[in-house]
Amino acid sequence: MALASAGDGAATFMSELGRNGNSHARWDKICDKFESYCNRGGGALIASFIGFILLLIITVMSIAKLLKPNRINHAPSP
């Protein structure tokens, strides 16, 4: 989860940098020159965040299942 979250955050930062540039570092924006590249990158970011949300849901479901007591193992002995 941490690795996926860090990757999404870094990709979002680089996307923002490419779209708006950074005047302090004198980096010009590139999305006005390579619009189709930035649009595809935006689609990839959306897909990445959807994948991250699905991973989060699966993780929560797995933790809930692990914490739920198993009735077979806790059956009263005769």
Sequence and secondary structure as in RCSB ss.txt:
>XXXX:A:sequence
MALASAGDGAATFMSELGRNGNSHARWDKICDKFESYCNRGGGALIASFIGFILLLIITVMSIAKLLKPNRINHA
PSP
>XXXX:A:secstr
 HHHHHHHHHHHHHHHHHHH BTTTTB   TTTSHHHHHHHHHHHHHHHHHHHHHHHHHHHHHHHHHS  TTTT 
   
